[in-house]
């Protein structure tokens, strides 16, 4: 009964003071809505792969090792490792997933380049029990030529025809038959594939291969080329199972290292390989390896978002406190009457806590509406795909209620203690006066809010400044009028002919062929210097032609680039600066490097370095450029891309139309796939851009809440000094003097927030910038802008509020 009376009193006060109540409710709703958006995002990122049955029992094997001075941290593992897993006690099933890279797939209906084609063991769906829409996992397991396709890939390639039974030819080599259709993999999964081909068909093909390396691939423990997973039996822990597996695997690895390098490996123990395991639901946030199927999220960002969401809720509660007690005289008589009629202090505390909690649940309802309205825009803006479905379930709904209760109790704590401590006799006599301690408490609350808003605004500005710096930084290649043309459905020779044709027609100024383009991982191969055979080095390799460096805009640091006459001598190579530093290249000497371990007897292993180019960043600038060796693309190497610099004689759009026309002439029924190098750079920093966007939303909200808090504090000060203001106004005291005396303490607290926030902003910005190999040095403007914004807001609020109070006095 008592609680219901408190709620009735609350709604009566809301109706009596609609303006302030609406402002209070809006501030609380915005804070909770932003907190919910962040919690949904954290839920989205931390629940990767949870949709897979038994996900808590599925683990992936990673490879860790050392070759010379280089370390290996890779999600890829040797093919025999999964086979060894199957023989380990405690493993129910083990499987492999092998990237097929970009493959030309043909059927009687189409010819298409598919970038999400993967090979999988026939028992893949015993580990990953994904839902089938057509066919079954038995169809895939029992047919060596079976392929599985996702719903979206089926609609894209076959329209709405039934794809079951359709035959696919892979790069004119392997025939597959579609046996089943599975649902699309959810976006919050590290897995990504459109088509899965049974690995058994590949094994049959490579068993007939003339290259010894290909024939022995399934027994090679030093070749990292597959993703290995295992599913635990019930009753076994990963620690005990992995310990047995690692022990068995290391024995075989060490035998092969001894066979490859002798009993004394180069550098005495410099070649090492061991393994680790990680639960699949931890891969997105906690994987510490390279070569992931999908880039993971930075756990520091997730922790930062969670902390910021918590701070936003605190700021929201502070804002509620300030606004609730801003016009405290309106509730003085009510409190006095309750105390006269024997209300205990506990009763007053319960009343105001109840009001705050009811406010919080009203705000929660409004916040849920705001979340549903803004979530699509949030997804579009930050290139993610979240929904409240799955988040607002029974356990999460309980947490939602707990968070709302916590926010309400935190927001109502100060008003409850403030009002319950009032003396009823003093209130009735009209001699009740707010103590200076009340000003200090409110002032420090405002200081915290303003300092947080300055910190977030400064950090956001620095983030966008760093993104701008990275966008314009020299990545070792030119983005101006330069595009990357995908191989598409062409054969290697057809792609070379297409390159010659577009150069002949004058559509492009320069064109070159490369196996890998910026934004892709090159093959990592071990080399050693002929002058220092005991030192083994890991370097990325890329197969290019004589036009590549000119087309991409690379410049030489030493030596020369490829010329057309070099194509007959495949031993000539070019390295980047990072590789030159690694091998301690000296231009005066005839420096040579060789491949560690050949593949066939008739292949060349020793290379002569003819030039050094400035580092080309095939990955982002968070880390130094990877040492890379550029080898001439010969007939045995399949080209992956054409790098083309468009002619300035035509507008860019017209040049691309002309290129499309040439492509369609050569490859009828196919569309040229291309992207710009500028898009590559944008993709390098997509996560940072997303984080900066979310930080911008946080900073905007924090600023709006600080504005509301400052309005509440200004209203409180005007009430506290209202008698002095009226007397001085009547006696025609100067307006500036009245305002200075009234808001002097306000100015002190704002100044204090500036003194606290500026060094904290600088320190936080430096921590964030330290995560980049190359970063800019923020000028003082990045920290002055939020100071000017807050100072301007303070002046505007005090001017408007003071003017309004003086006008009321005259009336």
C-alpha positions in Angstrom: 0.0 0.0 0.0 2.8 2.4 1.0 4.7 1.7 -2.3 1.5 2.4 -4.3 1.1 5.7 -2.6 4.7 6.6 -3.4 4.1 5.8 -7.1 0.9 7.9 -7.1 2.9 10.8 -5.6 5.6 10.4 -8.3 3.1 10.6 -11.2 1.4 13.6 -9.6 4.7 15.4 -9.4 5.5 14.4 -13.0 2.2 16.0 -14.2 2.8 19.1 -12.1 6.4 19.6 -13.4 6.2 18.2 -16.9 9.2 20.1 -18.3 11.8 19.0 -15.7 10.3 15.5 -15.5 10.5 15.1 -19.3 14.2 16.3 -19.2 14.9 13.9 -16.4 13.2 10.9 -18.1 14.9 11.7 -21.5 18.4 11.9 -19.9 17.8 8.6 -18.1 16.4 6.9 -21.3 19.3 8.0 -23.5 21.8 6.7 -21.0 20.1 3.3 -20.6 19.6 3.1 -24.4 23.3 3.7 -25.1 24.2 1.3 -22.4 21.9 -1.3 -24.0 23.4 -0.8 -27.4 26.9 -1.4 -26.0 25.8 -4.4 -24.1 24.2 -5.9 -27.2 27.4 -5.2 -29.1 29.5 -6.9 -26.4 27.0 -9.8 -26.3 27.4 -10.1 -30.1 31.2 -10.1 -30.1 31.5 -12.4 -27.1 29.0 -15.1 -28.3 30.8 -16.0 -31.5 30.1 -19.7 -32.5 27.9 -20.3 -29.6 25.1 -21.3 -32.0 27.0 -24.5 -32.9 25.9 -27.5 -30.8 28.5 -28.6 -28.3 30.6 -25.5 -29.1 32.0 -25.6 -25.6 33.6 -29.0 -26.4 35.1 -28.0 -29.9 38.7 -26.8 -30.0 40.9 -25.7 -32.8 44.6 -26.5 -33.0 47.1 -23.7 -33.5 50.8 -23.8 -34.5 53.6 -22.1 -32.6 57.2 -22.3 -33.5 60.5 -20.8 -34.5 62.6 -20.7 -37.6 65.8 -18.9 -37.0 65.0 -15.5 -35.5 61.4 -15.7 -36.7 58.5 -16.9 -34.7 55.4 -18.8 -36.0 52.0 -17.9 -34.6 49.5 -19.5 -37.0 45.9 -20.8 -37.0 47.0 -23.2 -39.7 48.4 -26.6 -38.8 49.8 -29.7 -40.6 47.3 -32.0 -42.3 48.5 -35.1 -40.2 47.6 -33.3 -37.0 43.8 -33.9 -37.3 44.4 -37.5 -38.2 46.5 -37.8 -35.0 43.7 -36.2 -33.1 41.3 -38.9 -34.1 43.6 -41.5 -32.5 43.8 -39.7 -29.2 41.8 -40.9 -26.3 39.0 -38.5 -25.3 38.4 -37.2 -28.9 35.0 -38.1 -30.3 35.8 -36.7 -33.8 38.4 -34.6 -35.5 38.2 -32.8 -38.8 40.1 -30.4 -41.1 39.0 -27.3 -43.1 41.3 -26.2 -45.9 41.0 -22.9 -47.7 40.6 -23.3 -51.5 41.5 -19.7 -52.2 39.7 -18.2 -55.2 38.5 -21.0 -57.5 36.8 -20.8 -60.9 33.7 -23.0 -60.7 31.8 -24.1 -63.8 28.5 -25.7 -64.3 26.1 -26.0 -67.2 24.4 -22.8 -66.0 27.4 -20.5 -65.0 31.1 -19.9 -64.7 32.0 -18.0 -61.6 35.0 -17.1 -59.4 34.2 -18.1 -55.8 36.4 -16.7 -53.0 34.7 -18.6 -50.2 35.3 -22.1 -51.4 36.8 -24.5 -48.9 37.7 -28.2 -48.7 36.6 -30.2 -45.7 36.9 -33.8 -44.4 33.9 -36.0 -45.0 33.3 -36.0 -41.2 33.2 -32.2 -41.0 29.6 -32.1 -39.9 30.2 -34.6 -37.1 32.2 -31.9 -35.4 30.2 -28.9 -36.7 26.5 -30.0 -36.5 25.1 -27.3 -38.8 21.4 -27.3 -39.8 20.7 -28.9 -43.2 17.8 -27.6 -45.4 18.3 -30.2 -48.1 20.3 -33.4 -48.1 22.1 -34.6 -45.0 25.6 -35.0 -43.6 25.6 -38.6 -44.6 25.3 -37.6 -48.2 28.5 -35.5 -47.8 30.3 -38.2 -45.9 29.5 -41.1 -48.2 30.4 -39.5 -51.5 34.0 -38.5 -52.2 32.8 -36.1 -54.9 30.2 -34.4 -52.8 29.9 -30.7 -52.3 27.8 -28.7 -49.8 26.4 -25.2 -50.6 24.9 -22.5 -48.5 21.4 -21.1 -49.1 22.7 -17.6 -50.2 25.3 -19.2 -52.5 22.6 -21.5 -54.0 20.3 -18.5 -54.8 23.2 -16.5 -56.2 24.4 -19.3 -58.5 21.3 -21.2 -59.3 18.5 -18.8 -58.6 15.5 -20.7 -57.1 16.3 -23.9 -58.9 16.9 -27.0 -56.8 20.7 -27.3 -56.7 20.8 -30.9 -55.6 22.6 -33.1 -58.2 24.1 -30.1 -60.0 27.7 -30.8 -61.2 30.5 -28.4 -60.5 34.0 -28.4 -62.2 36.7 -26.8 -60.1 39.4 -25.1 -62.1 39.0 -27.7 -64.8 40.5 -30.3 -62.4 38.0 -31.8 -60.0 34.3 -32.6 -60.5 31.9 -32.2 -57.6 28.2 -32.9 -57.3 26.1 -30.8 -54.9 24.6 -33.2 -52.3 23.1 -30.9 -49.7 22.2 -27.3 -48.8 23.0 -25.8 -45.3 21.8 -22.6 -43.7 24.0 -19.6 -44.1 26.7 -19.3 -41.4 25.7 -16.5 -38.9 27.9 -13.4 -39.1 29.1 -13.9 -35.5 31.1 -17.0 -36.4 34.8 -17.4 -37.3 33.7 -19.9 -39.9 33.0 -18.6 -43.4 32.2 -20.6 -46.5 29.8 -20.7 -49.4 30.8 -24.0 -50.9 32.5 -27.0 -49.2 34.1 -29.7 -51.3 35.0 -33.1 -50.0 38.7 -33.4 -49.4 38.7 -37.0 -50.5 38.5 -35.9 -54.2 41.6 -33.7 -53.7 43.5 -36.5 -52.1 42.8 -38.7 -55.0 44.1 -36.0 -57.4 47.3 -35.2 -55.6 48.2 -38.8 -55.1 48.9 -38.7 -58.9 50.8 -35.4 -58.7 54.4 -35.4 -60.0 55.6 -33.0 -57.3 56.9 -35.0 -54.4 55.7 -32.4 -51.9 52.1 -32.7 -53.1 52.2 -36.5 -53.0 53.4 -36.6 -49.4 51.3 -33.7 -48.1 49.1 -35.9 -45.8 52.3 -37.0 -44.1 54.2 -33.7 -43.9 54.3 -32.3 -40.4 56.2 -29.2 -41.4 53.7 -27.9 -43.9 51.0 -25.7 -42.3 48.0 -25.6 -44.6 44.8 -26.7 -42.8 42.6 -25.7 -39.9 42.3 -28.7 -37.5 39.4 -29.1 -35.0 38.4 -31.8 -32.6 35.3 -32.5 -30.5 35.8 -33.9 -27.0 34.1 -37.0 -25.6 31.8 -36.4 -22.7 33.7 -36.6 -19.4 37.1 -35.5 -20.7 38.7 -32.1 -20.2 40.7 -30.4 -22.9 43.8 -30.1 -20.7 44.2 -33.9 -20.4 43.3 -34.6 -24.0 45.5 -32.0 -25.5 48.4 -33.0 -23.3 48.2 -36.5 -24.8 47.8 -35.2 -28.4 50.6 -32.7 -28.1 53.0 -35.4 -26.8 52.2 -37.8 -29.7 52.4 -35.0 -32.3 55.7 -33.6 -31.1 57.5 -37.0 -31.4 56.6 -37.1 -35.1 57.4 -33.4 -35.7 60.9 -33.8 -34.2 61.5 -36.9 -36.4 60.7 -34.9 -39.6 62.8 -31.9 -38.5 65.7 -34.2 -38.1 65.1 -35.8 -41.5 64.8 -32.3 -43.2 67.7 -30.6 -41.5 69.8 -33.4 -40.1 70.5 -34.2 -36.4 71.9 -30.6 -36.1 69.3 -28.2 -37.4 70.5 -24.8 -38.7 71.4 -22.6 -35.8 71.3 -25.6 -33.4 67.6 -25.8 -32.4 66.5 -22.8 -34.4 63.8 -24.9 -36.1 61.0 -25.7 -33.7 57.3 -26.4 -34.0 54.7 -27.1 -31.3 51.0 -26.8 -31.0 48.3 -25.2 -28.8 44.5 -25.4 -28.6 41.7 -22.8 -28.2 38.0 -23.2 -27.8 36.1 -22.0 -30.9 34.0 -19.6 -28.9 37.2 -17.8 -27.7 38.7 -17.4 -31.2 37.1 -14.1 -32.0 38.4 -12.3 -28.9 41.3 -14.3 -27.6 43.1 -15.8 -30.5 46.8 -14.7 -30.6 47.7 -16.2 -34.0 47.8 -15.1 -37.7 46.1 -16.7 -40.7 42.6 -16.6 -39.2 39.7 -17.4 -41.4 38.1 -14.1 -40.2 39.7 -11.2 -38.4 38.9 -11.2 -34.8 37.9 -8.3 -32.5 40.3 -6.6 -30.1 39.3 -7.7 -26.6 40.7 -4.3 -25.3 38.0 -2.6 -27.3 35.3 -4.8 -25.9 36.6 -4.1 -22.3 36.7 -0.4 -23.1 33.2 -0.5 -24.4 32.0 -2.3 -21.3 33.8 0.2 -19.1 32.4 3.2 -21.0 28.9 1.7 -20.8 29.3 1.5 -17.1 30.5 5.0 -16.9 27.6 6.2 -19.1 25.2 4.6 -16.6 27.0 6.3 -13.7 26.8 9.7 -15.5 23.2 9.0 -16.2 22.6 8.4 -12.6 24.5 11.6 -11.7 22.4 13.6 -14.2 19.3 12.2 -12.5 20.5 13.3 -9.1 21.2 16.8 -10.2 18.0 17.2 -12.1 15.9 15.7 -9.3 17.3 18.0 -6.6 17.7 21.1 -8.8 14.4 22.6 -7.6 14.4 20.9 -4.2 12.1 23.5 -2.6 9.2 22.0 -4.6 9.5 18.8 -2.4 10.4 20.5 0.9 6.9 20.9 2.2 5.8 17.4 1.1 8.7 15.9 3.1 8.0 18.2 6.1 4.3 17.1 6.2 5.3 13.4 6.0 7.7 13.8 8.8 5.2 15.7 11.0 2.8 12.8 10.5 5.5 10.4 11.9 7.1 9.3 8.7 10.5 7.9 9.6 13.7 8.7 7.7 13.6 5.1 6.4 10.2 5.8 4.9 11.5 9.0 3.1 14.5 7.1 1.7 12.2 4.2 0.5 9.9 6.8 -1.2 12.7 8.5 -3.2 14.4 5.2 -4.1 11.0 3.9 -5.3 10.5 7.0 -7.4 14.0 6.6 -8.9 13.5 2.9 -9.7 10.0 3.6 -11.3 11.7 6.3 -13.3 14.4 3.8 -14.4 11.8 1.2 -15.5 9.9 3.9 -17.4 13.2 5.0 -19.0 14.0 1.3 -19.7 10.8 1.0 -21.7 11.6 4.1 -23.7 15.2 3.0 -24.1 14.1 -0.4 -25.6 12.0 1.6 -28.1 15.0 3.8 -28.9 17.2 0.7 -29.3 14.8 -0.9 -31.8 14.6 2.3 -33.7 18.3 3.0 -33.9 19.7 -0.5 -34.1 19.4 -0.8 -37.9 21.2 2.6 -38.3 23.8 1.4 -35.8 24.3 -1.8 -37.8 24.6 0.1 -41.1 26.9 2.8 -39.7 29.3 0.3 -38.1 29.0 -2.5 -40.7 27.8 -5.1 -38.2 24.6 -7.2 -38.0 23.2 -7.3 -34.5 19.7 -7.7 -33.2 17.9 -7.8 -29.9 16.8 -11.3 -30.6 19.0 -13.7 -28.6 20.0 -10.9 -26.3 16.7 -10.3 -24.6 16.1 -13.9 -23.4 15.3 -15.1 -19.9 18.9 -15.0 -18.4 19.7 -11.7 -20.2 16.3 -10.2 -19.3 17.1 -10.9 -15.6 20.4 -9.0 -16.0 18.6 -6.2 -17.7 16.3 -5.9 -14.7 19.2 -6.1 -12.3 21.1 -3.3 -14.2 17.9 -1.2 -14.3 17.4 -1.7 -10.5 21.1 -0.8 -9.9 20.8 2.3 -12.0 17.6 3.4 -10.3 19.0 2.8 -6.8 22.3 4.6 -7.7 20.3 7.5 -9.2 18.0 7.7 -6.2 20.6 7.3 -3.5 21.6 11.0 -3.2 18.0 12.5 -3.5 16.9 10.0 -0.8 19.6 10.9 1.6 19.3 14.6 0.8 15.5 14.9 1.4 15.4 12.4 4.3 17.9 14.5 6.2 15.8 17.7 6.1 14.5 19.3 9.4 10.6 19.6 9.1 10.4 22.5 11.7 12.9 24.6 9.6 11.0 23.8 6.4 7.6 24.9 7.9 9.2 28.1 9.4 10.8 28.8 6.0 14.3 28.9 7.4 15.4 25.7 5.8 18.6 26.2 3.9 20.8 23.9 1.8 24.2 23.4 3.3 27.3 24.3 1.3 28.2 20.6 1.4 25.3 20.1 -0.9 26.9 22.5 -3.4 30.2 20.6 -3.1 28.6 17.2 -3.7 26.6 18.4 -6.8 29.7 20.3 -8.0 31.9 17.3 -7.9 29.3 15.2 -9.7 29.2 17.9 -12.5 33.0 17.8 -12.5 33.0 14.1 -13.1 30.5 14.4 -15.9 32.2 17.2 -17.7 35.7 15.6 -17.3 34.3 12.3 -18.9 32.8 14.2 -21.8 36.0 16.1 -22.5 38.0 12.8 -22.3 35.7 11.0 -24.8 35.5 14.0 -27.2 39.4 14.4 -27.1 39.9 10.6 -27.6 37.4 10.6 -30.5 39.1 13.5 -32.2 42.5 11.8 -31.9 41.0 8.6 -33.3 39.7 10.4 -36.4 43.0 12.2 -36.7 44.9 8.9 -36.7 42.5 7.5 -39.2 43.1 10.5 -41.4 46.8 10.1 -41.0 46.7 6.4 -41.9 44.5 7.1 -44.9 47.0 9.6 -46.3 50.2 7.7 -45.1 52.6 6.2 -47.6 51.7 2.5 -47.7 54.3 1.9 -50.4 51.8 2.0 -53.2 49.8 4.6 -55.0 46.0 4.7 -54.7 45.5 7.4 -57.3 43.6 5.9 -60.3 44.8 2.4 -59.4 42.5 -0.6 -59.3 42.9 -4.3 -58.7 41.2 -6.6 -61.3 40.4 -10.0 -60.0 41.4 -13.1 -62.0 37.7 -13.9 -62.4 36.9 -16.8 -64.7 40.0 -16.4 -66.7 42.8 -18.9 -67.1 46.4 -17.7 -66.4 47.1 -17.2 -70.1 43.8 -15.5 -70.7 44.6 -13.0 -67.9 48.0 -12.3 -69.4 46.4 -11.7 -72.8 43.8 -9.4 -71.1 46.6 -7.4 -69.6 48.3 -6.9 -73.0 45.0 -5.9 -74.6 44.2 -3.1 -72.1 47.7 -1.7 -72.4 47.5 -1.8 -76.2 44.2 0.0 -76.2 45.6 2.8 -74.0 42.9 2.4 -71.3 45.6 2.0 -68.7 49.0 3.6 -68.3 50.6 0.7 -66.5 49.5 -2.8 -65.7 51.1 -5.7 -63.9 50.3 -9.2 -62.6 50.7 -10.4 -59.1 49.8 -13.5 -57.2 48.8 -11.5 -54.1 47.7 -7.9 -54.0 47.7 -5.5 -50.9 45.1 -6.7 -48.4 46.0 -10.4 -48.9 48.4 -12.7 -47.0 51.4 -13.9 -49.0 52.8 -17.4 -48.7 55.4 -17.6 -45.8 58.5 -19.5 -46.9 61.8 -20.2 -45.2 64.9 -18.9 -46.8 68.6 -18.6 -45.8 71.5 -16.5 -47.0 74.2 -18.4 -48.9 76.7 -16.5 -46.9 75.1 -17.5 -43.6 73.6 -21.0 -44.0 73.0 -21.6 -40.3 70.5 -18.7 -40.2 67.0 -19.5 -41.4 64.5 -16.6 -42.1 60.8 -16.6 -42.7 59.7 -14.2 -45.5 56.5 -13.7 -47.5 56.7 -14.4 -51.2 54.8 -12.9 -54.1 55.0 -13.8 -57.7 54.9 -10.7 -59.9 55.7 -9.7 -63.5 57.8 -6.8 -64.8 54.8 -4.4 -64.8 53.8 -4.9 -61.2 56.0 -2.3 -59.5 55.3 0.4 -62.0 51.6 -0.2 -61.9 51.4 -0.2 -58.1 53.6 2.9 -57.8 56.4 1.2 -55.8 59.8 3.0 -55.7 63.3 1.5 -55.4 65.6 2.0 -52.5 68.5 0.2 -54.1 69.2 -1.5 -57.4 66.6 -1.8 -60.1 63.1 -3.1 -60.9 62.3 -5.9 -63.3 62.6 -5.4 -67.0 61.0 -7.3 -69.8 64.3 -9.0 -70.6 64.4 -10.5 -67.1 61.6 -12.9 -67.7 63.9 -15.6 -69.0 65.9 -15.7 -65.8 63.6 -16.6 -62.8 66.6 -16.5 -60.4 66.4 -12.7 -60.3 64.4 -11.4 -57.3 63.5 -8.2 -55.7 63.1 -7.8 -51.9 61.6 -5.0 -49.7 63.4 -3.0 -47.1 62.3 -5.1 -44.3 63.7 -8.2 -46.0 66.9 -6.3 -46.7 67.3 -5.5 -43.0 66.6 -9.1 -42.1 69.2 -10.6 -44.3 71.6 -7.7 -43.8 71.8 -7.0 -47.5 74.9 -5.3 -48.8 74.6 -3.9 -52.4 78.3 -4.2 -53.0 78.3 -8.0 -52.5 76.7 -10.5 -54.8 74.1 -11.4 -52.3 72.1 -14.6 -52.8 69.4 -16.4 -50.8 68.1 -19.9 -51.2 64.9 -21.8 -50.5 65.2 -24.1 -47.5 64.2 -27.5 -48.7 63.4 -27.9 -52.4 60.2 -29.3 -53.9 61.6 -31.1 -57.0 65.1 -31.7 -58.4 64.6 -29.5 -61.5 63.5 -26.4 -59.6 65.7 -23.4 -58.9 66.4 -22.7 -55.3 69.1 -20.0 -55.3 68.1 -16.4 -56.1 70.1 -13.3 -56.9 68.9 -10.0 -55.5 68.8 -7.3 -58.2 66.9 -4.6 -56.3 65.3 -3.4 -53.0 62.0 -1.6 -53.0 60.5 0.6 -50.3 58.2 -1.4 -48.0 54.8 -2.1 -49.5 52.3 -2.7 -46.7 50.2 -5.7 -47.7 48.7 -5.4 -44.2 47.9 -2.4 -42.1 50.3 -0.2 -40.2 49.7 -1.6 -36.8 52.8 -3.6 -37.3 56.0 -3.2 -39.4 55.9 -4.3 -43.0 56.5 -8.0 -43.4 59.8 -9.0 -45.1 58.8 -10.0 -48.6 60.5 -11.6 -51.6 59.1 -10.8 -55.1 59.8 -13.6 -57.6 59.0 -13.4 -61.3 55.7 -14.9 -62.2 56.5 -17.7 -64.6 54.2 -20.1 -66.5 53.9 -22.5 -63.6 52.5 -19.9 -61.3 48.8 -19.0 -61.5 48.4 -15.2 -61.5 45.8 -13.9 -59.0 45.3 -10.2 -60.0 46.0 -7.4 -62.4 47.1 -4.2 -60.9 46.1 -1.4 -63.3 46.8 2.3 -63.2 44.1 4.0 -65.3 44.9 6.4 -68.0 44.3 10.1 -67.2 43.0 10.6 -70.7 39.5 9.4 -69.6 37.5 10.0 -66.5 37.8 7.1 -64.1 34.2 5.9 -64.6 34.7 5.9 -68.3 38.0 4.0 -68.1 36.3 1.3 -66.0 33.4 1.0 -68.5 36.0 0.5 -71.3 37.8 -2.2 -69.2 34.4 -3.9 -68.6 33.7 -3.9 -72.3 37.1 -5.5 -73.1 36.5 -8.1 -70.4 33.0 -9.0 -71.6 34.4 -9.3 -75.1 37.0 -11.9 -73.9 34.8 -13.6 -71.3 31.3 -13.6 -72.5 28.6 -13.6 -69.8 31.1 -12.7 -67.1 31.5 -9.3 -65.2 34.8 -7.9 -64.3 35.4 -7.9 -60.6 37.6 -5.0 -59.3 38.3 -2.8 -56.4 40.4 0.2 -55.7 43.6 0.3 -53.6 42.0 3.1 -51.6 39.3 0.6 -50.6 42.1 -1.8 -49.5 43.5 0.9 -47.2 40.0 1.6 -45.8 39.6 -2.1 -45.1 42.9 -2.1 -43.2 41.4 0.1 -40.5 37.7 -0.9 -40.6 37.8 -2.0 -36.9 39.4 1.3 -35.8 36.9 3.2 -37.9 34.1 1.3 -36.3 35.5 1.9 -32.8 35.9 5.6 -33.5 32.3 5.8 -34.7 31.1 4.2 -31.5 33.3 6.4 -29.5 31.8 9.4 -31.3 28.3 8.3 -30.3 29.5 7.9 -26.7 31.2 11.3 -26.6 28.0 12.9 -28.1 25.8 11.2 -25.5 28.3 12.1 -22.7 28.3 15.8 -23.9 24.4 15.9 -24.0 24.2 14.4 -20.5 26.8 16.9 -19.2 24.7 19.7 -20.7 21.7 18.4 -18.8 23.7 18.1 -15.7 25.0 21.7 -16.0 21.5 22.9 -16.6 20.4 21.1 -13.4 23.4 22.6 -11.4 22.7 26.1 -12.8 19.0 25.7 -11.7 20.1 24.6 -8.3 22.5 27.5 -7.9 19.8 29.9 -9.0 17.5 28.5 -6.3 20.3 28.6 -3.7 21.0 32.3 -4.4 17.5 33.4 -5.4 17.0 35.8 -2.5 20.3 37.5 -3.1 19.6 37.7 -6.9 16.2 39.4 -6.2 17.6 41.9 -3.8 20.6 42.8 -6.0 18.3 43.0 -9.0 15.9 45.4 -7.2 18.9 47.5 -6.1 20.0 47.6 -9.8 23.3 45.8 -9.3 25.2 45.1 -12.6 24.0 42.0 -14.4 27.6 40.7 -14.8 28.3 41.1 -11.1 25.2 39.1 -10.2 26.1 36.3 -12.5 29.7 36.2 -11.4 28.6 35.9 -7.7 25.9 33.3 -8.5 27.9 31.1 -10.8 31.4 31.5 -9.5 31.4 28.1 -7.8 30.0 26.6 -11.1 33.0 28.1 -12.9 35.4 26.6 -10.4 34.0 23.1 -10.8 34.1 23.4 -14.6 37.7 24.6 -14.4 38.5 21.7 -12.1 37.1 19.3 -14.7 39.3 20.8 -17.4 42.4 20.4 -15.2 41.6 16.8 -14.5 40.5 15.8 -18.0 43.3 17.3 -20.2 46.2 15.3 -18.8 44.0 12.2 -18.6 43.0 12.8 -22.3 46.6 13.1 -23.4 47.6 9.9 -21.5 44.6 7.9 -22.9 45.3 9.1 -26.4 48.9 8.1 -26.2 48.0 4.6 -25.0 45.6 4.1 -28.0 48.2 5.5 -30.5 50.9 3.1 -29.1 49.0 0.3 -30.8 50.1 1.5 -34.2 53.6 1.0 -35.7 53.2 4.5 -37.3 51.1 7.2 -35.7 50.7 11.0 -35.8 51.6 13.4 -33.1 48.3 15.1 -31.9 48.6 18.9 -31.8 47.2 20.9 -28.9 44.0 21.6 -31.0 42.8 18.1 -30.4 42.6 18.8 -26.7 41.6 22.5 -26.9 38.5 21.9 -29.0 36.5 20.0 -26.3 37.7 22.6 -23.7 36.3 25.5 -25.9 33.1 23.5 -26.4 32.6 22.9 -22.7 33.5 26.5 -21.8 31.1 27.8 -24.5 28.4 25.6 -23.2 29.0 26.8 -19.6 28.8 30.5 -20.7 25.6 29.9 -22.7 23.8 28.0 -19.9 24.7 30.5 -17.2 23.8 33.4 -19.5 20.4 32.0 -20.5 19.5 30.7 -17.0 20.6 33.9 -15.3 18.7 36.1 -17.8 15.6 34.1 -17.3 15.8 34.3 -13.5 16.3 38.1 -13.6 13.4 38.5 -16.0 11.2 36.5 -13.5 12.2 38.9 -10.7 11.1 41.9 -12.7 7.8 40.2 -13.5 
